């Protein structure tokens, strides 16, 4: 062991006010911050002026830094005795590769803490007025990746998900949306099942488009909705008509808060 330490911090889904207090303290204490594309850059203002900032941003089909390189940076700086904060969008252990980074740190006997964050699969629907569970509509939720690591990777079991889960929350699924909808219908989900796509959830740029399994692909194309986005499939989507509080607030007030 050495005196360095790494904090794997979930920065939340986009709204900077959704950072946890522990996450904020890890930013303030950091000698080095490695941050992703989807975090709010407002959070970096809480870092010390002397903090070294390293951008690790990833775009679909393009990585500024490969995961192996990020791991090496974490290890290198921690071994120098520095406090390193790895700032990740959402939650580090939900499609955030935080598990891979923790494995690398553990292998090199480096101290680390995981600071959970609010994941976009919960927050984006909430800001769109869609509770992913509801006593009248949904008693089960599946969190699913919308893309595979490689063409050879094991396929998602759409057969089990289609009819066995009330609410399906899909990350990184815009590119494969036609395939996802097709698979759900093939495996027994009613084609009239409501679907919502929430683009840049929890931010001022949030856009929500709603359709059904048989219409959402064309609706998304017509709105030119793109990543980053969360897709929600299930009857809870219908509650958006009544509970779209964030859109109403955007129309009437300034949502910015001071931490």
C-alpha positions as CSV (number, residue, x, y, z in Angstrom):
1,X,0.0,0.0,0.0
2,X,1.0,3.7,-0.4
3,X,-0.3,7.0,0.7
4,X,-2.2,7.7,-2.5
5,X,-5.8,7.0,-2.9
6,X,-8.4,6.9,-5.7
7,X,-12.1,8.0,-5.5
8,X,-14.3,6.5,-8.1
9,X,-17.0,9.1,-8.1
10,X,-20.4,9.1,-9.7
11,X,-21.0,12.7,-10.8
12,X,-24.7,12.1,-11.5
13,X,-26.7,12.3,-14.7
14,X,-26.0,15.9,-15.9
15,X,-27.6,18.4,-13.5
16,X,-24.6,19.5,-11.4
17,X,-26.9,20.0,-8.4
18,X,-27.3,16.2,-8.2
19,X,-23.7,15.5,-7.2
20,X,-23.6,13.9,-3.7
21,X,-21.8,15.7,-0.8
22,X,-19.2,12.9,-0.7
23,X,-18.6,13.3,-4.4
24,X,-18.2,17.0,-4.0
25,X,-15.7,16.6,-1.2
26,X,-13.7,14.1,-3.4
27,X,-13.5,16.8,-6.1
28,X,-12.3,19.4,-3.6
29,X,-9.7,17.1,-2.1
30,X,-8.3,15.9,-5.4
31,X,-4.7,16.5,-6.6
32,X,-5.7,14.9,-10.0
33,X,-9.1,14.6,-11.6
34,X,-9.8,12.3,-14.5
35,X,-13.2,13.2,-15.9
36,X,-15.6,12.0,-18.6
37,X,-17.5,13.7,-21.4
38,X,-20.9,13.5,-19.8
39,X,-20.2,15.1,-16.5
40,X,-21.2,18.7,-15.9
41,X,-18.1,20.9,-16.4
42,X,-19.6,23.1,-13.6
43,X,-18.4,20.5,-11.1
44,X,-14.7,21.1,-12.1
45,X,-15.0,24.6,-10.6
46,X,-15.0,23.1,-7.2
47,X,-11.5,21.7,-7.7
48,X,-8.5,23.4,-6.4
49,X,-6.6,25.7,-8.8
50,X,-3.6,23.4,-8.5
51,X,-5.6,20.3,-9.4
52,X,-4.4,18.6,-12.6
53,X,-7.4,17.9,-14.9
54,X,-7.2,15.0,-17.4
55,X,-10.0,14.6,-19.9
56,X,-11.0,11.0,-20.6
57,X,-14.1,11.7,-22.8
58,X,-15.6,9.1,-24.9
59,X,-17.8,9.5,-27.9
60,X,-19.6,6.6,-29.7
61,X,-17.0,4.7,-31.7
62,X,-14.3,7.0,-30.5
63,X,-12.3,7.0,-27.3
64,X,-10.1,9.9,-26.3
65,X,-8.3,7.6,-23.9
66,X,-8.6,3.9,-23.9
67,X,-9.8,2.2,-20.7
68,X,-6.4,0.6,-20.2
69,X,-4.7,4.0,-20.4
70,X,-7.2,5.5,-17.9
71,X,-6.4,2.6,-15.5
72,X,-2.7,3.3,-15.9
73,X,-3.1,7.0,-15.1
74,X,-5.1,6.2,-12.0
75,X,-2.4,3.8,-10.8
76,X,0.5,6.1,-11.8
77,X,-0.8,9.1,-9.9
78,X,-1.9,7.1,-6.8
79,X,1.5,5.5,-6.6
80,X,3.0,9.0,-6.4
81,X,1.0,9.5,-3.2
82,X,-1.7,11.7,-4.8
83,X,-5.4,11.9,-4.2
84,X,-7.0,11.0,-7.5
85,X,-10.7,11.5,-8.2
86,X,-12.1,9.6,-11.2
87,X,-15.2,11.6,-12.1
88,X,-17.7,9.6,-14.1
89,X,-21.2,10.3,-15.4
90,X,-24.0,8.7,-13.5
91,X,-23.0,5.9,-11.2
92,X,-19.5,4.3,-11.6
93,X,-20.9,0.8,-11.3
94,X,-23.8,1.1,-13.7
95,X,-22.4,0.9,-17.2
96,X,-19.6,3.2,-16.0
97,X,-16.7,0.7,-16.2
98,X,-16.0,1.5,-12.5
99,X,-15.8,-2.2,-11.8
100,X,-12.9,-2.5,-14.3
101,X,-11.1,0.4,-12.7
102,X,-11.6,-1.0,-9.2
103,X,-10.2,-4.3,-10.3
104,X,-7.1,-2.6,-11.7
105,X,-6.6,-0.6,-8.5
106,X,-7.1,-3.7,-6.3
107,X,-4.6,-5.7,-8.4
108,X,-2.0,-3.0,-7.7
109,X,-2.9,-2.7,-3.9
110,X,-4.0,0.9,-4.3
111,X,-6.5,2.3,-1.8
112,X,-9.8,3.4,-3.3
113,X,-13.3,4.3,-2.5
114,X,-16.4,4.0,-4.6
115,X,-18.7,7.0,-4.3
116,X,-22.1,6.1,-5.8
117,X,-23.9,8.6,-8.0
118,X,-27.4,9.1,-9.3
119,X,-27.6,7.0,-12.5
120,X,-29.3,8.5,-15.6
121,X,-31.6,5.5,-15.9
122,X,-33.4,6.6,-12.8
123,X,-32.9,10.4,-12.9
124,X,-33.7,11.0,-16.6
125,X,-37.1,9.3,-16.4
126,X,-37.8,11.1,-13.1
127,X,-37.1,14.4,-14.7
128,X,-39.4,13.4,-17.6
129,X,-42.2,12.6,-15.2
130,X,-41.8,8.8,-15.5
131,X,-41.5,6.9,-12.3
132,X,-39.8,3.6,-13.3
133,X,-41.8,1.8,-10.6
134,X,-45.4,2.4,-9.6
135,X,-47.9,0.3,-7.6
136,X,-50.4,0.4,-10.4
137,X,-48.1,-0.1,-13.4
138,X,-44.7,-1.6,-12.6
139,X,-43.3,-3.9,-9.9
140,X,-40.1,-4.8,-11.7
141,X,-37.3,-3.0,-13.6
142,X,-34.5,-4.2,-15.9
143,X,-31.5,-2.0,-16.6
144,X,-30.2,-3.0,-20.0
145,X,-27.3,-2.0,-22.3
146,X,-28.4,-1.1,-25.8
147,X,-25.2,-2.1,-27.4
148,X,-22.8,-5.0,-27.1
149,X,-19.0,-4.8,-26.4
150,X,-18.3,-6.6,-29.7
151,X,-20.3,-8.5,-32.3
152,X,-19.1,-11.7,-30.7
153,X,-20.4,-10.8,-27.2
154,X,-23.2,-12.8,-25.7
155,X,-26.6,-11.5,-26.9
156,X,-29.0,-9.9,-24.4
157,X,-31.8,-12.2,-23.5
158,X,-34.6,-10.1,-25.1
159,X,-36.9,-13.1,-24.8
160,X,-36.8,-13.1,-21.0
161,X,-36.9,-9.3,-20.8
162,X,-39.7,-8.7,-23.2
163,X,-42.5,-10.4,-21.1
164,X,-40.8,-10.9,-17.7
165,X,-40.1,-7.2,-16.8
166,X,-42.6,-4.4,-16.4
167,X,-40.3,-1.5,-17.0
168,X,-37.2,-1.7,-19.3
169,X,-34.6,1.0,-19.0
170,X,-32.1,1.0,-21.8
171,X,-28.7,2.8,-21.9
172,X,-26.8,3.6,-25.1
173,X,-29.6,2.2,-27.2
174,X,-30.3,4.9,-29.8
175,X,-28.2,3.4,-32.6
176,X,-29.8,0.0,-32.1
177,X,-33.3,1.2,-31.3
178,X,-34.9,-0.4,-34.4
179,X,-33.4,-3.8,-33.5
180,X,-34.4,-3.4,-29.8
181,X,-38.0,-2.7,-30.6
182,X,-38.1,-5.5,-33.1
183,X,-36.7,-8.0,-30.6
184,X,-39.2,-6.9,-27.9
185,X,-42.2,-7.4,-30.2
186,X,-40.9,-10.7,-31.6
187,X,-40.6,-12.0,-28.1
188,X,-44.1,-11.1,-27.1
189,X,-44.2,-7.4,-26.0
190,X,-47.3,-5.7,-27.3
191,X,-46.3,-3.3,-30.1
192,X,-48.6,-0.6,-28.5
193,X,-46.4,-0.6,-25.4
194,X,-45.4,3.0,-24.6
195,X,-41.8,4.1,-25.2
196,X,-39.9,7.2,-24.2
197,X,-36.6,8.5,-25.3
198,X,-35.0,11.1,-23.0
199,X,-32.1,13.1,-24.5
200,X,-29.7,14.9,-22.2
201,X,-31.9,14.1,-19.2
202,X,-31.8,16.4,-16.2
203,X,-30.1,19.2,-18.2
204,X,-31.5,22.4,-19.8
205,X,-31.2,20.6,-23.1
206,X,-33.5,17.7,-22.0
207,X,-35.8,16.6,-24.8
208,X,-38.4,13.8,-24.3
209,X,-40.0,12.0,-27.3
210,X,-42.7,9.5,-26.8
211,X,-44.3,6.8,-28.9
212,X,-44.9,3.1,-28.9
213,X,-42.8,0.1,-29.9
214,X,-44.2,0.3,-33.4
215,X,-43.8,4.1,-33.8
216,X,-40.9,5.3,-31.7
217,X,-38.2,4.7,-34.3
218,X,-39.8,7.0,-36.8
219,X,-40.6,9.6,-34.1
220,X,-37.0,9.6,-33.0
221,X,-35.8,10.1,-36.5
222,X,-38.2,12.9,-37.1
223,X,-37.0,14.7,-34.0
224,X,-33.4,13.9,-34.8
225,X,-33.0,12.7,-31.2
226,X,-29.5,11.3,-30.5
227,X,-27.2,10.1,-27.8
228,X,-26.8,10.7,-24.9
229,X,-30.3,9.3,-24.2
230,X,-32.1,6.9,-22.0
231,X,-34.9,4.8,-23.4
232,X,-37.8,3.6,-21.2
233,X,-40.3,0.9,-22.2
234,X,-43.4,0.2,-20.2
235,X,-46.8,1.5,-19.1
236,X,-45.2,3.9,-16.7
237,X,-44.3,6.1,-19.7
238,X,-47.9,7.2,-19.9
239,X,-47.5,9.1,-16.6
240,X,-45.4,11.6,-18.4
241,X,-48.6,13.3,-19.6
242,X,-49.5,14.1,-16.0
243,X,-46.1,14.3,-14.2
244,X,-43.8,16.2,-16.6
245,X,-42.8,18.6,-13.8
246,X,-39.3,19.4,-15.2
247,X,-40.6,20.7,-18.5
248,X,-43.1,22.9,-16.7
249,X,-40.3,24.3,-14.4
250,X,-38.1,25.0,-17.5
251,X,-41.0,26.9,-19.0
252,X,-41.4,29.1,-15.9
253,X,-38.3,29.3,-13.7
254,X,-34.5,29.3,-13.6
255,X,-33.6,25.8,-12.3
256,X,-30.0,26.7,-11.3
257,X,-29.2,26.2,-7.6
258,X,-26.1,27.1,-5.6
259,X,-24.5,24.3,-3.7
